[in-house]
Amino acid sequence: MAGKIPREFIDDLLARTDIVEIVDSRVRLKKAGKNYSACCPFHDEKTPSFTVSQDKQFYHCFGCGEHGNAISFLMDYDRLEFVEAIEELAKMHGLEVPREQGSGRFTSNKDKQQNESDFQLMEKVTRFFQHQLKHHAQGSKAVEYLKQRGLSGEIVKQWEIGYAPPDWDAVLKTFGTDNALRKQLLDLKLVNQNDNGKQYDFFRDRIMFPIRDKRGRVCGFGGRIMEGNGPKYLNSPETRIFHKGYELFGYYQTRQQRNLQRIMVVEGYMDVVALSQYGIQYATAALGTATTQDHMTMLMRGTQEIVCCYDGDRAGRDAAWRAVENALPALKDGVQLKFLFLPDGEDPDTMVRQIGQEAFEEMVARATPLSTFFFDALLKQHSVGTPEGKIALKSAAQPLIDQVAGEQQKLMLSEELSKHVGEYDRFKLDRDIRAANASPGSAASRQ
């Protein structure tokens, strides 16, 4: 595990950085006396109230109160973690980020150079797949498939969709020019090796979707079969740079929008791409796995409304319930979690093509709130017509509600539960007692 980043390095990094340059590369600034101003990138406004001071290397919005230095600006605007923001600034200055060891001595991150090489190789392979789509002898078959799916050439280019040729060693021959590179291809799961030592491409004869992490780096691929046997989608296995329980296809592209109000989680790559072609630019997809707690935590940092879109069949509702279980520990106040169930046999790809953007977004706007779906699902399992049923409902719901991170969200769900089990009067009394004890003039607060 890497050690802490030394405080001295962070201070030196900030001293080298001009916050005006950082902000102006993302938000157009205008000179205003000694300072610079702009409309705030963190809330909607028509009159500029966002100020950047070059002397103090500090920004402040007099409208919403957002403020900080170059690091916090990158964290908030680019939606990076603290360490990622440090690494981004260090990269701008051509510096390596040192780490503290137990002895207090500094050492460079040993994995940094390897990671950079890995991401560079993944980018090259992305371009290779794009080239094969246009120039391989079988590429026309892939192009025809994409046309049949209703994708335009522009949208294929936008999403960097490519083609993995049917050859057993196209990637291996192109990039595995020495032993070190062949090992790297194996490590990144672009190439497999059988028990006899024979090496061959992992992806063959598939439509290829590059998966970018939240910093925009290609970390893995999804491959879609066009015909024949085999899994419909084949995802990159876990590697040192790819962890599918943390990544979301399309999340990087979605969060390039400023003031993103909503993110919709769908089930497939083609759903994300088709929705974007119809002007719905806020969809992202889990990678052949249930929406995890890491996914939910990441999504809740980036938007105020999350809509999980599933098929309306039993499998879709089971997937939605797993999403609820993973979301509750990350659910914070101020975030709305909703669920949209499509008619049986439909997915976002087919649905948006049938009804168009406007009607689809009306469906999204009417999505079921978390509280409604939560209790509807539990009430199908537990009848509250008897005392035993009420006890069973409370036993099932309360442990889940207790996991909720946001106090107001937890209170709202607890209130709904009390209504279903006939304990609303007791709930109101307990709430009023807590409020009275918390008031400044109460005896409890003076102790």
N, C-alpha and C positions, 0 to 999 in steps of 0.2 A: 504494500500500500504506500502511495507517495506521501511524503511529509508535507508539512505546512509551507506555504509560500512566505518567505521572510518579509517582515514588515518593511525593512530597509529597501527591498527591491520594489515593493508597491509604491513607497514614497518616491523613489527615484523614477519610476515609470510615470507617475503623475507629474513630476517635475519636467520630464521630457515632453509631455503631451500638451498640446494647445486645445483646450475644450472648444474654442470657437471653430477650429478646423473639424473636430469630431462632429459637432452638432450641425455645422453648415453643410457637411457632406450628406446629411440626411434630411435636414429641414432648412429651407432657404431663409437665411438671416439678413436683416437690414441694420445698418449702422444707426444707432440712436444715442448720440452724445458719446460718452465714454464706452457705453455698452452696446449690445446687439439685441434685437428683438424679433419676434415672430409670433404667429398664432400658435398656441400651445399644441404640441403633438399628442398630448395625453388627455385632452378633452376637447369637445367641440366649442368653437368660439369664432366670432367674426372680427372682433377687435383684438389686436395683439396684446397679450398680457404676460407672455413668456420672455424672460430676459436672461441673457448670457453675459457674464462679466469676464473679460479677458484678464483684468488685473487680479481678480480673486479666483479665477479658474473655477467658476461656480455658476449654476443655472438656477433660476427660481421662477415659478409661475404664480402670479398674484391672483389668478382665477381659481385654480384647483389646489395650489399649495405644493405641487411637486417641486423638488429641489434636490441638488446633489452635485457631484463632481463627474468627471469623464467616465469613471467606472460605473457609477449608478445610472448614468444616462444610457450607456450601452446595455446594461442589464434591463432597464425599463423599455427602451426603444427597440432594441434587437431581441429582447426577451431571452437573454442569456443568464446562465448561472454566474455566480461571482467569479469562480475560477475561469470560466469560459471568457468572461469579459477581460480578465487579466491577460489571458492568452492572446486574445484578439489585439489588445493594445501592444503587447510585446511583439507580436508578429509585425505590426505596423512599423515598429522601430528596429526590426531585425534582431531581436533579443530572444534568448532562451529563458524560460521560466525556471529559476532554481527552486530547490526544495530543501527543507531542513531535515537533517537526520537527528537521531536521538542525542548525539553528542553536541548538537547545535551547529555543526558544520553544514555548509551548503553543498548540494550536489544537483546537477542537471537531471531532469527526468529522463531515465534511460529509455523509456518507451516513446519519447517524443519523436525522435528521428524515424523510428520504425512506423509510427502512426502516420507521419507525413508521407512516407513512401507508400504505405498501404492505400491511403486516400488518393494519391496520385495515380496508382495503378488502377484503382476502381474507376477513376475518371476516364482513363485511357480505354478501359474495356467498355465503358458506356459509349464512347465515340465509335469504337469498333462495331458494336451492335447496331448503332445508327447507320454506319456505313454499309453493313451487310444488308440492311433492309432495302437500301437503294441499289446495291451493286451485286449482291450474291445471285447466283443462277436461280435459287429458290426464293429470292426476295420478293418476286412478283406475287407469289402465292400468299405471302404474309401481307403484302400491300392490299391484295384483293380481300383478304379476310377483314382487315381493318375497315375497308370501304363498306363491306357488308354489315359491319357493326355500326356503321353510320358515322365514323370518325373522319373529320376533314384532315387534309394534309397539314393545315396550320396547327390543329390541336395535337396531332402526332408529333410535330416538331416542338411545340410548347412543352409537352411532357417527356420529350427526349426518348420516345418509344423506339425500340430497335428490334432486331431479329437475331436470335442465336441460330446459326446454320446447323443443318443436320450432321455435318462432319463430326467425327469422334474427337478431333484434336484441333479444331480451328483456333480456339483461344490458346491452347497449349503451344501450338507451333508459332503463333504470332508473338506471344509474350514470354514463353518459357525458353529463352535463348541461352540460359546457363543454369547451373544447379541451384544457385541462390534464388533466382526468379521462379524456377519450378517449385521450390519449397514454399515461396511466398504465395504462389497460385494455389497450392494445396492448403496452406494455412487459411487463406481467404475463402476456401471452398469454391473457387472457380473451377478447380480441377479435382477429380477424385482419383483414388488409386485402389486397385483391387488386391486380393490376397496374393496374386502372382507378381505384383509390382507394376502391373500395366496401368499407365496413367491416361485419363480421358476427360473431356470437358463435362462439367456438371450439368450445364444447360445446353440442350440440343433441340433444334427445330421448334423453338418457342418464341412467341411474342414477348419482348423483354421490357420490363418497367424498372428503371433505376429508382432506388429508394434513397432519398436524401435525409440526413439527420437534421436537427434543428439549426445547425450552423451551415447547412447547404452542401455538405460533403456526401458523396455517394458512399453508403456504408453497406449496401446489399442490393439484391435484385429479386424481382418477382417474375416468374416465367409462366405464360399462359399457353396451354396446348391449343392447337387449332383443330386437330382431328386425331382419331385413333385412340389407343388405350393410354393409361397412365393418369396420374392426378391432374385435375383441371388446372390447378395452380401449383407451382413448385417455387418455394421461397428459399433464399439463401439460408443455410444452416447457421447456427450460432458461431461467431468468430470473435476475435479479440476486438473488432470494431463494430460488430453487429449483434444486437440483442433484441430480438423481435418483441419481447414483452415491454420494451421501452420505446421503440420506434413506431411511427405512424406514417403510412404512405400519404403524401400530399400535405403533411402538416407544415413543412418548411414553406411550400408555395402559399398555403393559406395565410400564414402569419406575416407574409410580406405586406399585407394590407394594413393600413393604419386604422386605429379605432375599430378594430374587429369586434363586432357585437355578438356574433354567433358562430359556433363551429358545429357541424353536423358529422357524426361518426357513422359511416356506412360499412358494408361488409366486404366490398371488392374493389380492386384497382379500376376496373372498367366503370364502376359506379362513379368514382371520383372524377375520372376523365370525362365521362358523358355529361355529368352535371356541370362541369366547368365549360363544356362546349355550349351549354344552354344558359350560360351567364351566372351559374350558381358556383361561386368561387370559394366557398367556405366548407367544403366537404373534405374529410380525411378518412382513412381506412385502417383498421387493425390488420395485422399481417397473418391471417390464417389462424388467429388465436382470439380468445375472449378479450374484451377491453379490460386491461389490468389496472391495478391501483396506481402504478407508475404512469400509465396513460392518463388516467383521470387527474392525477396531481398536475401533470404537465398541462393538460387542457384547461384546468381551472386557473392556472396562472396567466393564461393567454386570452380569456374571454369571460363574459358575464353570463352567457347562455350556451349550454351544451345540449344538443338534440341527438339522441341515439336512434338511428333508423334501422328497423329490422323487418323481415318478412312477418306477416301476420299469423303464420302457422305456429304449431307447438314449439318447434325448434327455435323460431325467432323469439318467442316469449321466454323460453328458457335462457337464451343468450342475453336477453334484456335483464332478466333477474340476476344473472351472474354479473352483469355490468353494475347493477344496483349494489350488490354485495361488495364489489371492489370500489365503488364510488363513495360509499358512506364514510369511511375513515378519512377521505380527502375532502369531503363536502364542506365548503366554508360559506359563511354568511355572504350574501350579495351575489351568489351564483345560482342560476336556475338550471336544474337538470330536468330534461323532458324526454319523452319517448314517442316515436312515430312508428306506427305499424301499418305497413302497406297491405293491400289486398293479396290474398293467397296467389302464389305464382308470379307475383310482380317483384321487381327490385327497382332501385332508383334509376338505373339505366333505362329499363323498359318503360317505367312510369313517366319519366320526364319527356320521353319521346312521344308518348301518347297524349299527354295533357299540356305540355309546354311549361316554360319557366314560371309564369305568373300563377297558374293553378297549383303547380307543385309547391311553390313557396307559401301559398295559402294553406296547404296541408301542413307544412312545417310550422306555420304560425299557430295552428290549432293542435299542436302536439300535446300529448297527455303529460301533465306535471308529475314530478316524482311522487308526491304524496298520494295522488290518485292511483297511480300504477302500483305503488307499494302496498296500499291497503286493499285494492281490488284483487291483487295476486294472493294475499294472505287470506282474505275473506272467502276465496274459492276453496281454501283448504280447511278453514275453521268456521263453523257456524256459531254465531253469537246469540242464537236463540235460547241457549241454555247457559247456566253458570259455568259448566265444564268447558263449553265452547269459548266463553269469554276468557277463562283462565288460559286455555290453549293458545288463543290469539295473542294474549299479553306475553305469554312465555316465548312465543316465536318472534314477536315484534320488538320487545323491549331490549334484548341484547344487541339487536341491530341498530336501534335508535341510539343506544348508549355509545356506539362507536363514532357517531357523527361529530366532526370537528367543530363546526360552527354552532355556537350556543343558541342563536335564534332559530337556526334550522332544526336543532335538536328539540327546542321548546315547541316549535310548530308541529313536529311529528308526534311529540308526546301529548300535545293537546288533542290531536286527531285520534290518537289511540284511546285517550280517556273517554272520548265521545262514543267510540265503538264498544267499549267494555262497560259503559254505564258508570264511569267514575269522574265525569266532568265536573260535578260540584266539588269533589275533593281536590281535583286538579286546580280549580280556580281558587279555592281556599289556600292551598299550599303556595300558589303563585302570589297571592295577595300578602301572605305572611312573609314570604321572602322579600317582596318589594318593601314592605313596612320596615323590616329589619335592616334593609340596605339604605333606607332614607337617612339623610344627615341628622335629623332630629330624634331618631329612635334611640332607645336605651341601649340596644345591642350595638349600634354603631359608635356609641360613646365609650364602650368598655375597652 
